Structure formats: structure tokens, C-alpha cells
């Protein structure tokens, strides 16, 4: 997972109206409902054998190892309240937009006579709905880190650095290093 993809998942979790299940059995049952009862699909999501999933469902195993525990928490959060997450993303993609808070190194391509040295900046910027829609669509289609960074960089370039077209006409922005990245919608 990338920093941007992780931030989008955290943004999804902020929309939950209730907390996801905490116990391994409840988490596996949630995943079983999400995968329509397929222990094979749940095992593939968790990176364990089908038999391991069956043992947790039967109650013969109760305490997962750290790696499985982390996978259960991650996958249960992905499967929890899909309609709530879908509605929040739709609202952000059509009208609300997203707010990005980041500390990253930005590289610039600018006209001759201006500085284009990369600089680390801490930004909190609200990106309009079209950029949110592009970001969500790219994530759904399995876009890589570079593609997600390009969409975010383009949004920050237009909204923050160019101030909506009011300045820095020839400026192009690229995100080179991300220290932290957070999204809310």
C-alpha cells in the first residue's frame, strides 16, 4: 500500500457510524458475509490457508498471530459499512471534494529566471470534487503510487500553487517524497 492509498482508507474509516468488529471471530464472520460465504476467498484476502479460516469459524483457534491479526483488522475495516463509505465517496466526488493534509517534498518545473529547487512543505488544501472523483476512480481501477501522486500533484498545482489560474502560469508541480499524507472528506 502507498501513503495516498492508506490515507484514502483512513478517510473511509472516519465515515463509519459504528466501530468495526474487534474479535477475530467477528472479523472473520464479517469477511465471510462480504465474500458470500467463501472460506477460500477469505483465506486469500488474509493470506492464510482455507483450513485456518475454518478453524477460527469452528472455534478451535481463538488467538491469531500478529501478522494475521493485522490482516484481520485491515480487511475487516475494508469490508465494514460499504454503503456508508460509498455514500461518503460519492458526496466527496460530486459536491464536497476532499481535504488533503500533507508534508511532502515538491519539485517544480518553472520558467527560466525562477527557482525550481524542490522544497519540503506542509500543506492543508481543499481539492474540489473533480479531483476527488479522479482520485477515487484511479484507486478503484488499481492505479499505482505514481498515478495517484500525479493526480494529487495536479490538484495541488491548480488549487494551491497556481491559485486557480491566477498566478504562476507555466509552473508544473511534482510530489517527490511524502513524509505524511492524510485525507478527509
C-alpha positions in Angstrom: 0.0 0.0 0.0 1.1 3.5 -0.7 0.8 6.6 1.5 -2.0 8.0 -0.6 -3.9 4.7 -0.7 -3.5 4.3 3.1 -4.8 7.9 3.6 -7.9 7.2 1.5 -8.6 4.1 3.5 -8.2 6.1 6.8 -10.6 8.7 5.3 -13.1 5.9 4.7 -12.8 4.8 8.3 -13.6 8.3 9.5 -17.1 7.9 7.9 -18.0 4.9 10.0 -21.1 5.3 12.1 -20.1 2.3 14.3 -16.8 0.7 15.1 -15.8 -2.5 13.1 -15.7 -5.8 15.0 -12.8 -6.3 17.4 -12.7 -10.0 18.0 -11.0 -12.4 15.4 -14.2 -14.5 15.2 -16.4 -11.5 14.5 -13.9 -10.1 11.9 -13.8 -13.5 10.1 -17.6 -13.7 10.1 -17.8 -10.2 8.6 -15.4 -11.2 5.9 -17.4 -14.4 5.3 -20.5 -12.2 4.7 -18.5 -9.9 2.4 -17.2 -12.9 0.4 -20.7 -14.5 0.3 -19.6 -17.5 2.5 -16.5 -18.5 0.6 -13.7 -19.6 3.1 -11.3 -19.8 0.1 -11.9 -16.1 -0.7 -11.5 -15.1 2.9 -8.3 -17.1 3.2 -6.9 -15.4 0.1 -7.7 -11.9 1.5 -6.0 -12.8 4.7 -3.0 -14.6 3.2 -3.7 -17.8 5.2 -4.9 -21.3 4.4 -8.6 -22.1 3.9 -8.2 -24.6 6.8 -7.1 -21.8 9.2 -10.2 -19.8 8.4 -12.3 -22.9 9.1 -10.6 -23.4 12.4 -11.4 -19.9 13.6 -15.0 -20.4 12.5 -15.2 -23.7 14.4 -13.7 -22.1 17.5 -10.7 -24.4 17.7 -8.4 -21.3 17.2 -9.0 -18.1 19.0 -5.8 -16.0 19.1 -4.3 -15.0 15.8 -0.6 -14.4 15.3 0.5 -10.8 14.8 0.6 -10.9 11.0 -2.9 -12.5 10.8 -4.2 -10.0 13.5 -3.0 -7.1 11.3 -4.6 -8.6 8.2 -7.9 -9.1 10.0 -8.0 -5.5 11.2 -7.1 -4.2 7.8 -9.6 -6.4 5.8 -12.4 -6.0 8.3 -12.1 -2.2 8.0 -12.3 -2.5 4.2 -15.4 -4.6 4.4 -17.2 -2.7 7.2 -20.1 -0.5 6.2 -19.6 -0.4 2.5 -22.7 1.7 1.8 -21.6 4.4 4.3 -18.2 4.6 2.6 -19.7 4.5 -0.9 -22.1 7.4 0.0 -19.3 9.5 1.5 -17.1 9.0 -1.5 -20.0 9.8 -3.8 -20.7 13.0 -1.9 -17.0 14.0 -2.0 -16.7 13.2 -5.7 -19.8 15.1 -6.7 -20.1 18.1 -4.5 -17.9 18.2 -1.4 -14.3 17.5 -2.5 -11.6 16.3 -0.2 -9.2 18.0 2.1 -5.6 16.9 1.9 -3.0 17.5 4.7 0.5 16.6 3.8 4.1 17.2 4.4 5.9 16.4 1.2 8.8 17.5 -1.0 7.5 19.2 -4.1 9.6 19.6 -7.2 8.9 22.3 -9.7 9.3 22.9 -13.4 9.1 26.7 -13.9 10.0 29.3 -16.5 13.7 30.5 -16.7 14.6 33.0 -14.1 12.5 31.4 -11.3 13.6 28.9 -8.7 12.7 25.2 -9.3 14.5 23.7 -6.4 12.5 21.0 -4.6 11.2 22.1 -1.2 9.5 20.3 1.6 6.2 21.9 2.5 3.4 21.3 4.9 0.1 21.9 3.2 -3.6 21.7 4.1 -5.6 22.2 0.9 -9.2 21.5 -0.1 -9.3 19.9 -3.5 -12.6 20.3 -5.5 -14.9 17.4 -6.3 -13.4 16.6 -9.8 -10.0 15.8 -8.3 -11.6 13.7 -5.7 -13.6 11.8 -8.3 -10.4 11.2 -10.4 -8.5 10.0 -7.3 -11.3 7.6 -6.2 -11.7 6.2 -9.8 -7.9 5.7 -10.1 -7.8 3.9 -6.8 -10.8 1.7 -7.8 -9.0 0.7 -11.0 -5.9 -0.3 -9.1 -3.7 2.7 -10.1 -0.2 2.6 -8.7 1.5 5.1 -6.4 2.9 7.2 -9.3 -0.6 7.7 -10.8 -2.2 8.7 -7.5 0.7 11.1 -6.8 0.2 12.7 -10.2 -3.5 13.3 -9.6 -2.8 14.9 -6.2 0.1 16.9 -7.6 -2.1 18.3 -10.4 -4.8 19.2 -8.0 -2.4 21.0 -5.6 -0.8 22.6 -8.6 -4.0 24.2 -9.8 -5.6 25.0 -6.4 -2.7 26.0 -4.2 0.4 26.8 -6.3 -1.4 28.5 -9.3 -4.2 29.8 -7.1 -6.9 28.7 -9.5 -5.1 30.1 -12.6 -4.4 33.5 -11.0 -0.6 33.2 -10.9 2.4 31.0 -11.9 1.1 30.2 -15.4 4.0 27.9 -16.5 4.5 26.1 -13.2 4.3 22.3 -13.1 4.4 20.6 -9.7 5.6 17.1 -8.8 5.5 15.3 -5.5 8.8 13.6 -5.0 8.8 12.5 -1.3 5.9 12.1 1.1 6.6 12.4 4.8 2.9 12.0 5.8 -0.3 12.3 3.9 -3.9 12.5 5.3 -7.3 12.8 3.6 -10.7 13.7 4.9 -13.9 14.0 3.0 
